[in-house]
């Protein structure tokens, strides 16, 4: 089955090319103001409380990190001036750079860092792993803090400097002392941009301005690392969920940069000489179907396996992407084109509907309703949801597709109730390659029950294999364990991989300095 959206594509392309489709946005913005269309609405501002990439992107603008990852995925100091390790690897001491301060002009202290690490460590998958080894985290001076461990933790810098979702952003101590399980609403950071909360209109506008008090490092910018030199006075996030309207705004110059242009409209945009279309993420994103393990029908592993066996990745790639240049099959639980990506165990995904239907009957499916929550403002994710709804109906399941926006999906997917009490059974998403390249940081592969990511799988063997991977010091041994992890994942189905896509970005030619990275960074960017 191939799902076609070509009639919709044609209509959207016509609208995007028409001046009548242009949104009523402010004209004549100054050269030092960048107008940006993010991939979704910014509805929350606590990067610890959600793995949503929109909040991560906000986080990298407003906050700073102790360490950062360069384009070669090497960890570099960022807020930290230097560190030392003693006590056979059990004592880590850190010193902050001079001149660091929060947006309220208060200095960044060791106490802020210690509290931030503890709050982050309660929610992030790598932070949780680190905290198992931690004996104490404390400030030792205004600019100093230390982490004392029960046992060595060689991945300390990888944890403190992780690149993507739920990165360790440093916040004021008073914020970090709040309950990590309750989203915080404060927006004071020490990063290169200040968030103008009084101009925030969720669903419409989010505004950031250059923080004059930010002191960048002296090194050249390299991805998330190096000197974050802000060349813009103001960045406006314009929330435009309709793809045709967003395309028209970019074409007329009412916005400068569209983070994730709809694949259907790339041909239209490419004909405009004032627009560049580029791939800034070399690895791409792993597409996935996430299943809720807490409630029927997917608390039954045999039913999860039946759905996995029915999936034909080509259907998803055709519907969500459509262009083979930007899509590839990837029957792997680790991002393809990364060292651990492989097809170990992939025979569990034959893509044969008749065989999967038999498996479903034998598993004892009793006609339970399957609620799929789908964001209409994310075209690729919505397309995945539509394909799954069609697939499950043909498989013989009862399906309810709930169409909403992405911020509502993020809110609802944290609900652990059954689907008839505000919960859900399936949602779809994509994770950038660095987030799903290793068991160390792979949040969707964690299987530690209610502490796991939304979907809450429980599998002691999968967790034991992850621990073995963490303890392994030899790369060859790690690859063997990663293959075991993948085979186990195909058996227990924490999620179903749907293929890998590379999402291009689009911007006007008077915008320069956009950094190649899986995160949209706004330092070094300028308008000419």
C-alpha positions as semicolon CSV with decimal commas, in nm:
position;residue;x (nm);y (nm);z (nm)
1;X;0,000;0,000;0,000
2;X;0,130;0,342;-0,097
3;X;-0,047;0,644;0,049
4;X;-0,065;0,930;-0,199
5;X;-0,088;1,296;-0,112
6;X;-0,026;1,429;-0,463
7;X;-0,353;1,615;-0,496
8;X;-0,282;1,793;-0,169
9;X;0,072;1,865;-0,284
10;X;-0,050;2,034;-0,599
11;X;-0,296;2,253;-0,411
12;X;-0,035;2,351;-0,152
13;X;0,219;2,438;-0,419
14;X;-0,025;2,667;-0,596
15;X;-0,109;2,842;-0,269
16;X;0,257;2,882;-0,178
17;X;0,338;3,040;-0,510
18;X;0,047;3,282;-0,493
19;X;0,087;3,627;-0,337
20;X;-0,269;3,588;-0,203
21;X;-0,135;3,323;0,035
22;X;0,105;3,565;0,205
23;X;0,037;3,598;0,578
24;X;-0,036;3,932;0,736
25;X;0,300;3,971;0,908
26;X;0,484;4,291;0,996
27;X;0,686;4,439;0,714
28;X;1,011;4,634;0,710
29;X;1,185;4,461;0,997
30;X;1,538;4,583;1,066
31;X;1,833;4,399;0,920
32;X;1,939;4,280;1,265
33;X;1,606;4,103;1,327
34;X;1,576;3,744;1,208
35;X;1,226;3,606;1,155
36;X;1,219;3,228;1,189
37;X;0,947;2,965;1,145
38;X;1,010;2,684;1,396
39;X;0,885;2,333;1,337
40;X;0,613;2,366;1,601
41;X;0,460;2,592;1,863
42;X;0,655;2,680;2,176
43;X;0,405;2,602;2,453
44;X;0,645;2,516;2,739
45;X;0,978;2,653;2,859
46;X;1,131;2,384;3,083
47;X;1,388;2,180;2,886
48;X;1,419;1,929;3,172
49;X;1,048;1,846;3,179
50;X;1,010;1,741;2,813
51;X;1,209;1,577;2,537
52;X;1,032;1,793;2,275
53;X;1,282;1,941;2,032
54;X;1,106;2,278;2,023
55;X;1,189;2,325;2,393
56;X;1,543;2,200;2,335
57;X;1,586;2,463;2,063
58;X;1,457;2,731;2,299
59;X;1,699;2,600;2,561
60;X;2,009;2,644;2,348
61;X;1,918;3,009;2,292
62;X;1,835;3,102;2,650
63;X;2,070;2,883;2,855
64;X;2,433;2,779;2,843
65;X;2,597;2,442;2,903
66;X;2,900;2,334;3,105
67;X;3,044;2,147;2,807
68;X;2,944;2,129;2,440
69;X;2,984;1,897;2,144
70;X;3,170;2,004;1,831
71;X;3,090;1,881;1,474
72;X;3,320;1,581;1,526
73;X;3,113;1,485;1,834
74;X;3,403;1,566;2,065
75;X;3,317;1,723;2,401
76;X;3,464;2,069;2,456
77;X;3,450;2,304;2,758
78;X;3,183;2,574;2,735
79;X;3,095;2,743;3,068
80;X;3,378;2,551;3,233
81;X;3,725;2,705;3,236
82;X;3,893;2,385;3,345
83;X;3,851;2,063;3,542
84;X;4,055;1,795;3,715
85;X;3,992;1,433;3,804
86;X;4,142;1,272;4,115
87;X;4,070;0,988;4,355
88;X;4,104;0,715;4,092
89;X;3,836;0,880;3,880
90;X;3,590;0,932;4,165
91;X;3,639;1,306;4,228
92;X;3,572;1,561;3,954
93;X;3,640;1,929;4,022
94;X;3,522;2,204;3,788
95;X;3,594;2,578;3,766
96;X;3,369;2,818;3,577
97;X;3,485;3,089;3,340
98;X;3,497;3,445;3,464
99;X;3,219;3,684;3,370
100;X;2,932;3,434;3,348
101;X;2,602;3,584;3,459
102;X;2,232;3,525;3,432
103;X;1,991;3,749;3,247
104;X;1,898;3,915;3,576
105;X;2,267;4,018;3,608
106;X;2,334;3,775;3,893
107;X;2,661;3,577;3,863
108;X;2,655;3,209;3,772
109;X;2,784;3,021;4,074
110;X;2,899;2,672;4,152
111;X;2,581;2,632;4,358
112;X;2,370;2,698;4,046
113;X;2,559;2,430;3,856
114;X;2,534;2,171;4,134
115;X;2,158;2,222;4,170
116;X;2,105;2,220;3,793
117;X;2,285;1,887;3,760
118;X;2,072;1,731;4,032
119;X;1,743;1,847;3,876
120;X;1,848;1,740;3,526
121;X;1,974;1,407;3,662
122;X;1,627;1,321;3,787
123;X;1,474;1,331;3,438
124;X;1,730;1,281;3,161
125;X;1,818;0,921;3,073
126;X;2,194;0,983;3,079
127;X;2,157;1,203;3,386
128;X;1,975;0,922;3,565
129;X;2,262;0,689;3,480
130;X;2,516;0,937;3,613
131;X;2,322;0,990;3,935
132;X;2,339;0,619;4,012
133;X;2,715;0,666;4,046
134;X;2,702;1,000;4,231
135;X;2,777;1,025;4,601
136;X;2,765;1,406;4,629
137;X;2,746;1,719;4,414
138;X;2,835;2,043;4,589
139;X;2,968;2,393;4,536
140;X;3,315;2,448;4,680
141;X;3,351;2,820;4,595
142;X;3,168;3,089;4,400
143;X;3,306;2,961;4,068
144;X;3,379;2,603;4,169
145;X;3,186;2,281;4,219
146;X;3,272;1,914;4,248
147;X;3,110;1,579;4,183
148;X;3,209;1,290;4,408
149;X;3,131;0,944;4,280
150;X;3,075;0,605;4,442
151;X;3,253;0,452;4,146
152;X;3,427;0,589;3,835
153;X;3,203;0,715;3,557
154;X;3,417;0,753;3,241
155;X;3,132;0,915;3,045
156;X;3,111;1,217;3,276
157;X;3,191;1,478;3,011
158;X;2,963;1,310;2,756
159;X;2,681;1,341;3,008
160;X;2,748;1,701;3,108
161;X;2,789;1,812;2,746
162;X;2,525;1,605;2,566
163;X;2,410;1,776;2,251
164;X;2,045;1,722;2,209
165;X;1,721;1,656;2,391
166;X;1,719;1,733;2,762
167;X;2,069;1,876;2,745
168;X;2,215;1,995;3,074
169;X;2,127;2,365;3,075
170;X;2,241;2,566;3,377
171;X;1,966;2,758;3,556
172;X;1,963;2,968;3,876
173;X;1,972;2,763;4,194
174;X;1,621;2,872;4,296
175;X;1,486;2,726;3,969
176;X;1,694;2,410;3,994
177;X;1,559;2,340;4,343
178;X;1,204;2,310;4,207
179;X;1,040;1,969;4,163
180;X;1,190;1,812;3,847
181;X;0,862;1,629;3,787
182;X;0,669;1,957;3,766
183;X;0,740;2,181;3,463
184;X;0,898;2,510;3,567
185;X;0,787;2,835;3,407
186;X;1,085;3,061;3,481
187;X;1,289;3,175;3,180
188;X;1,605;3,327;3,330
189;X;1,916;3,175;3,175
190;X;2,274;3,277;3,107
191;X;2,282;3,200;2,735
192;X;2,341;3,430;2,439
193;X;1,973;3,531;2,407
194;X;1,714;3,660;2,653
195;X;1,358;3,535;2,619
196;X;1,112;3,825;2,609
197;X;0,838;3,667;2,810
198;X;0,610;3,972;2,793
199;X;0,600;3,936;2,412
200;X;0,537;3,560;2,413
201;X;0,208;3,462;2,250
202;X;0,187;3,079;2,249
203;X;0,062;2,963;1,912
204;X;0,176;3,283;1,743
205;X;0,504;3,443;1,852
206;X;0,813;3,392;2,067
207;X;1,079;3,664;2,080
208;X;1,443;3,655;2,183
209;X;1,693;3,941;2,205
210;X;2,071;3,945;2,225
211;X;2,193;3,931;2,584
212;X;2,447;4,212;2,605
213;X;2,600;4,059;2,916
214;X;2,691;3,729;2,751
215;X;3,067;3,665;2,728
216;X;3,147;3,411;2,453
217;X;3,449;3,187;2,455
218;X;3,745;3,305;2,250
219;X;3,761;2,997;2,023
220;X;3,587;2,996;1,683
221;X;3,236;2,853;1,676
222;X;3,219;2,480;1,605
223;X;2,861;2,355;1,628
224;X;2,744;2,384;1,987
225;X;3,101;2,449;2,100
226;X;3,332;2,748;2,084
227;X;3,248;3,117;2,091
228;X;2,875;3,181;2,058
229;X;2,894;3,522;1,892
230;X;2,554;3,678;1,849
231;X;2,531;3,898;1,539
232;X;2,156;3,962;1,561
233;X;1,975;4,195;1,798
234;X;1,647;4,009;1,785
235;X;1,507;3,671;1,676
236;X;1,134;3,628;1,625
237;X;0,984;3,281;1,611
238;X;0,671;3,309;1,397
239;X;0,440;3,013;1,452
240;X;0,286;2,932;1,112
241;X;0,145;2,579;1,119
242;X;0,006;2,590;0,764
243;X;0,284;2,483;0,526
244;X;0,154;2,676;0,225
245;X;0,131;2,997;0,427
246;X;0,483;2,941;0,563
247;X;0,617;2,887;0,211
248;X;0,453;3,206;0,090
249;X;0,597;3,405;0,380
250;X;0,948;3,279;0,299
251;X;0,907;3,356;-0,071
252;X;0,789;3,713;-0,013
253;X;1,060;3,782;0,245
254;X;0,821;3,825;0,536
255;X;1,025;3,558;0,715
256;X;1,392;3,476;0,671
257;X;1,429;3,111;0,769
258;X;1,195;2,811;0,774
259;X;1,336;2,539;0,997
260;X;1,157;2,239;0,840
261;X;0,996;2,315;0,505
262;X;0,735;2,063;0,395
263;X;0,886;1,809;0,156
264;X;0,590;1,862;-0,078
265;X;0,685;2,229;-0,127
266;X;1,060;2,196;-0,185
267;X;1,019;2,203;-0,563
268;X;0,826;2,530;-0,542
269;X;1,080;2,688;-0,306
270;X;1,376;2,573;-0,517
271;X;1,248;2,778;-0,812
272;X;1,287;3,098;-0,611
273;X;1,635;3,244;-0,667
274;X;1,624;3,421;-0,332
275;X;1,593;3,098;-0,135
276;X;1,850;2,836;-0,041
277;X;1,757;2,479;0,050
278;X;2,025;2,292;0,241
279;X;2,079;1,980;0,447
280;X;2,239;2,095;0,770
281;X;2,201;1,760;0,950
282;X;2,433;1,502;0,787
283;X;2,286;1,196;0,961
284;X;1,915;1,267;0,958
285;X;1,640;1,145;1,190
286;X;1,508;0,801;1,280
287;X;1,130;0,790;1,234
288;X;0,937;0,578;1,481
289;X;0,600;0,456;1,606
290;X;0,585;0,467;1,986
291;X;0,355;0,219;2,161
292;X;0,205;0,254;2,510
293;X;0,309;-0,052;2,711
294;X;0,091;0,025;3,013
295;X;-0,253;-0,051;2,872
296;X;-0,425;-0,287;2,626
297;X;-0,372;-0,375;2,356
298;X;0,001;-0,299;2,353
299;X;0,070;-0,425;2,703
300;X;0,068;-0,759;2,516
301;X;0,410;-0,811;2,357
302;X;0,267;-1,049;2,096
303;X;0,035;-0,775;1,970
304;X;0,329;-0,534;1,955
305;X;0,519;-0,789;1,747
306;X;0,222;-0,830;1,512
307;X;0,213;-0,457;1,441
308;X;0,590;-0,453;1,393
309;X;0,564;-0,741;1,144
310;X;0,300;-0,553;0,943
311;X;0,505;-0,236;0,892
312;X;0,639;-0,169;0,543
313;X;0,879;0,122;0,578
314;X;0,841;0,220;0,213
315;X;0,479;0,320;0,280
316;X;0,587;0,556;0,556
317;X;0,875;0,707;0,362
318;X;0,657;0,767;0,056
319;X;0,380;0,932;0,258
320;X;0,598;1,134;0,496
321;X;0,886;1,232;0,266
322;X;0,810;1,130;-0,092
323;X;1,158;1,215;-0,222
324;X;1,416;0,930;-0,212
325;X;1,693;1,189;-0,184
326;X;1,578;1,259;0,169
327;X;1,460;0,913;0,281
328;X;1,597;0,563;0,328
329;X;1,477;0,240;0,482
330;X;1,642;0,173;0,817
331;X;1,540;-0,140;1,008
332;X;1,755;-0,054;1,303
333;X;1,697;0,068;1,657
334;X;2,012;0,278;1,624
335;X;2,044;0,548;1,360
336;X;2,172;0,412;1,032
337;X;2,504;0,554;0,909
338;X;2,631;0,555;1,268
339;X;2,873;0,296;1,412
340;X;2,604;0,087;1,587
341;X;2,339;0,099;1,315
342;X;2,275;-0,252;1,177
343;X;2,004;-0,492;1,060
344;X;2,049;-0,741;1,347
345;X;1,708;-0,898;1,415
346;X;1,537;-0,710;1,132
347;X;1,371;-1,028;1,006
348;X;1,104;-0,944;1,267
349;X;0,987;-0,674;1,024
350;X;0,892;-0,867;0,709
351;X;0,621;-0,619;0,612
352;X;0,369;-0,893;0,530
353;X;0,013;-0,804;0,626
354;X;-0,130;-1,156;0,603
355;X;0,136;-1,297;0,836
356;X;0,088;-1,007;1,077
357;X;-0,291;-1,059;1,079
358;X;-0,239;-1,421;1,178
359;X;-0,001;-1,313;1,456
360;X;-0,260;-1,065;1,580
361;X;-0,533;-1,328;1,600
362;X;-0,304;-1,572;1,778
363;X;-0,201;-1,298;2,024
364;X;-0,562;-1,269;2,142
365;X;-0,649;-0,916;2,026
366;X;-0,996;-0,852;2,170
367;X;-1,105;-0,552;1,966
368;X;-0,966;-0,285;2,198
369;X;-0,972;0,068;2,062
370;X;-0,632;0,205;1,951
371;X;-0,603;0,583;1,999
372;X;-0,338;0,745;1,779
373;X;-0,255;1,105;1,870
374;X;-0,132;1,296;1,566
375;X;-0,001;1,653;1,516
376;X;-0,152;1,821;1,211
377;X;0,108;2,100;1,232
378;X;0,395;1,854;1,166
379;X;0,328;1,720;0,813
380;X;0,576;1,431;0,822
381;X;0,463;1,312;1,164
382;X;0,097;1,348;1,069
383;X;0,160;1,144;0,755
384;X;0,315;0,864;0,962
385;X;0,004;0,864;1,183
386;X;-0,228;0,839;0,883
387;X;-0,033;0,544;0,741
388;X;-0,043;0,364;1,076
389;X;-0,417;0,422;1,116
390;X;-0,477;0,272;0,771
391;X;-0,238;-0,018;0,837
392;X;-0,397;-0,113;1,170
393;X;-0,747;-0,104;1,026
394;X;-0,640;-0,338;0,746
395;X;-0,475;-0,552;1,012
396;X;-0,812;-0,586;1,182
397;X;-0,779;-0,340;1,469
398;X;-1,024;-0,071;1,583
399;X;-0,859;0,270;1,543
400;X;-0,932;0,627;1,652
401;X;-0,709;0,897;1,500
402;X;-0,704;1,209;1,720
403;X;-0,580;1,509;1,519
404;X;-0,439;1,799;1,720
405;X;-0,126;2,016;1,732
406;X;0,219;1,905;1,844
407;X;0,215;2,093;2,173
408;X;-0,109;1,911;2,261
409;X;0,049;1,578;2,164
410;X;0,343;1,655;2,394
411;X;0,102;1,730;2,678
412;X;-0,122;1,428;2,622
413;X;0,155;1,175;2,578
414;X;0,262;1,230;2,941
415;X;-0,082;1,107;3,055
416;X;-0,052;0,750;3,185
417;X;-0,425;0,687;3,200
418;X;-0,598;0,449;2,958
419;X;-0,693;0,602;2,626
420;X;-1,059;0,641;2,725
421;X;-0,949;0,857;3,020
422;X;-0,730;1,105;2,834
423;X;-0,440;0,872;2,754
424;X;-0,323;0,725;2,427
425;X;-0,196;0,408;2,257
426;X;0,031;0,530;1,976
427;X;0,213;0,844;1,875
428;X;0,481;0,902;1,611
429;X;0,795;1,110;1,619
430;X;1,151;1,136;1,487
431;X;1,480;1,152;1,675
432;X;1,794;1,311;1,533
433;X;2,081;1,070;1,479
434;X;2,300;1,171;1,778
435;X;2,009;1,105;2,015
436;X;1,965;0,745;1,900
437;X;2,317;0,643;1,808
438;X;2,421;0,480;2,137
439;X;2,249;0,295;2,424
440;X;2,403;0,549;2,660
441;X;2,172;0,834;2,553
442;X;1,901;0,648;2,359
443;X;1,588;0,757;2,546
444;X;1,334;0,550;2,344
445;X;1,533;0,233;2,419
446;X;1,518;0,273;2,796
447;X;1,291;0,013;2,952
448;X;1,280;0,099;3,321
449;X;0,905;0,123;3,360
450;X;0,739;0,441;3,479
451;X;1,076;0,621;3,486
452;X;1,114;0,561;3,111
453;X;1,008;0,789;2,827
454;X;0,637;0,814;2,742
455;X;0,527;0,461;2,651
456;X;0,686;0,330;2,971
457;X;0,823;-0,012;2,864
458;X;0,960;-0,250;3,127
459;X;1,229;-0,500;3,029
460;X;1,495;-0,599;3,280
461;X;1,704;-0,776;3,017
462;X;1,719;-0,467;2,796
463;X;1,829;-0,259;3,095
464;X;2,091;-0,520;3,191
465;X;2,233;-0,510;2,838
466;X;2,253;-0,131;2,858
467;X;2,446;-0,159;3,185
468;X;2,685;-0,405;3,021
469;X;2,738;-0,158;2,737
470;X;2,817;0,119;2,985
471;X;3,071;-0,101;3,162
472;X;3,240;-0,216;2,840
473;X;3,568;-0,040;2,763
474;X;3,642;-0,205;2,430
475;X;3,462;-0,077;2,118
476;X;3,442;-0,425;1,969
477;X;3,271;-0,548;2,284
478;X;3,033;-0,253;2,272
479;X;2,933;-0,339;1,915
480;X;2,857;-0,698;2,018
481;X;2,641;-0,579;2,308
482;X;2,466;-0,323;2,087
483;X;2,371;-0,603;1,848
484;X;2,227;-0,798;2,143
485;X;2,032;-0,490;2,248
486;X;1,886;-0,457;1,901
487;X;1,784;-0,822;1,881
488;X;1,616;-0,787;2,219
489;X;1,439;-0,468;2,108
490;X;1,292;-0,650;1,808
491;X;1,160;-0,909;2,054
492;X;1,002;-0,664;2,302
493;X;0,922;-0,372;2,062
494;X;0,973;-0,056;2,271
495;X;0,902;0,125;1,943
496;X;0,881;0,039;1,574
497;X;1,145;0,197;1,346
498;X;0,985;0,343;1,035
499;X;1,287;0,456;0,832
500;X;1,531;0,743;0,827
501;X;1,479;1,088;0,679
502;X;1,698;1,390;0,624
503;X;1,510;1,713;0,681
504;X;1,637;2,008;0,475
505;X;1,606;2,366;0,593
506;X;1,520;2,671;0,379
507;X;1,629;3,031;0,417
508;X;1,666;3,348;0,215
509;X;2,003;3,419;0,056
510;X;2,062;3,730;0,263
511;X;2,094;3,504;0,569
512;X;2,447;3,381;0,632
513;X;2,632;3,173;0,889
514;X;2,375;2,899;0,953
515;X;2,559;2,619;1,134
516;X;2,549;2,258;1,013
517;X;2,410;2,070;1,313
518;X;2,108;1,864;1,416
519;X;1,993;2,168;1,620
520;X;1,911;2,514;1,476
521;X;2,165;2,745;1,640
522;X;2,134;3,124;1,611
523;X;2,484;3,238;1,701
524;X;2,710;3,335;1,409
525;X;2,396;3,392;1,198
526;X;2,362;3,732;1,032
527;X;2,160;3,913;0,766
528;X;2,321;4,109;0,485
